[in-house]
């Protein structure tokens, strides 16, 4: 990492969940010396879970980065099997000081062969698939294993970003950032984890996820066979 800049790359793909990267982007882009680029395989514009983002940089136009972040989303299924995309992830990760993800972005890191033997977080519904790649599923909201820092599902991206901010710029800076952005979560329900959600609510979400489970497991198995 250079002493006067922090080159941050968020790697997007079709079907990415926008909060997975816009939350961390809001925080990490305020780090000292941060130069943040949002990139994709082809650049230009991309639809992310109902929102279209434009002005994306092509991966091939980025020489290197200090911090690589892979968000998650339902598009993870296809991204893991897109070899040109995965090759760029491996290339950018190779020289990065921090290799990170939010939600199912850790499955992409794992499919790139980067998390074998490493502990990693993921969205609770898909976390077990990390083991297909030799990674160690960890239920924590934020997990650090060496240079790899992974966040749990979607909103965990903000906790993940503050954890990274403290590692990079110190606790005082991270706390000031938290205060400046008034991150003081006080959810009206204690239903954000399967362990705390009402049983009938959990059943509904599990049924919804089950529609895509076979396809996503098959994609993970196919991707794992390539590693």
HELIX and SHEET records of a PDB file:
HELIX    1   1 UNK A   18  UNK A   28  1                                  11    
HELIX    2   2 UNK A   59  UNK A   61  5                                   3    
HELIX    3   3 UNK A   76  UNK A   79  1                                   4    
HELIX    4   4 UNK A   83  UNK A   94  1                                  12    
HELIX    5   5 UNK A  105  UNK A  111  1                                   7    
HELIX    6   6 UNK A  127  UNK A  133  5                                   7    
HELIX    7   7 UNK A  156  UNK A  169  1                                  14    
HELIX    8   8 UNK A  171  UNK A  180  1                                  10    
HELIX    9   9 UNK A  199  UNK A  226  1                                  28    
SHEET    1   A 8 UNK A  44  UNK A  48  0                                        
SHEET    2   A 8 UNK A  51  UNK A  58 -1                                        
SHEET    3   A 8 UNK A  34  UNK A  40  1                                        
SHEET    4   A 8 UNK A   6  UNK A  11  1                                        
SHEET    5   A 8 UNK A  67  UNK A  70  1                                        
SHEET    6   A 8 UNK A  98  UNK A 102  1                                        
SHEET    7   A 8 UNK A 148  UNK A 151  1                                        
SHEET    8   A 8 UNK A 142  UNK A 145 -1                                        
SHEET    1   B 2 UNK A 119  UNK A 120  0                                        
SHEET    2   B 2 UNK A 136  UNK A 137  1                                        
END                                                                             
